[in-house]
């Protein structure tokens, strides 16, 4: 396969992977998604902490 065909194929694959976005737009989108994921994880950690504290209080109460 000639090198030009490989380059064209690679360009088409890259365009498909980016979903029509420029590389910069794709990077910004990924960065925003990761930031949202961090917020979700932090909320989940706080909720788990609250549940653990309630469970601990219930255990301490049941033990006297």
N, C-alpha and C positions, 0 to 999 in steps of 0.2 A: 504494500500500500504506500503510495507516495506521501511524502512528509506533509504536503499541503492538505491532503485528505485527512491525515491524522490531526492536524491543527484544527481543521474545520469541525471534525468530530468532537474534539476536546472542547471547542468553543460552544458547540450545541449542548454538550453535557453540562458545562458550567452554567449556561443560560437556563437550562432546565432545573438545575439544582438551586439556582438563585430565585426561581419563580418569577422572573421578570424584574426583579429588583437589581439595583446597582450593587456592587460589593459593599459600598459604604452604607446603603440602606439596609442591606442584609445584616451587617454588623450592628447597626443601631437597633434593629428589630430584635436580634438575639440578645443584645445587652439589656434592653427593656424587659424582655421575657425573663431573663435571669434575675433581674432586680425584683420583679413581681414574685418570682419563685422564692427568693430570700425572704420577702415579707410573709408569704404563706407559711414557710417553715418556721419563722419566728412566732407567728400566731399559734401554730400547732404546738410548739414548745411551751408557750405560755399556758395553753389549754391543758396540756399534759401535766404541767407543774401544778396547776390548780386542782386537777383530779387527784394527783398524788398527795397533795396536802390534805384534801378532804378524806382520802382513804387512811392516811396516817392518823388524822384526828379521830376517825371512827374506830380504828384499831386501839388507840390509846384509851378511848372512852370505854370500849368493851373490856379492856384489861383492868379497868378499875381506876 
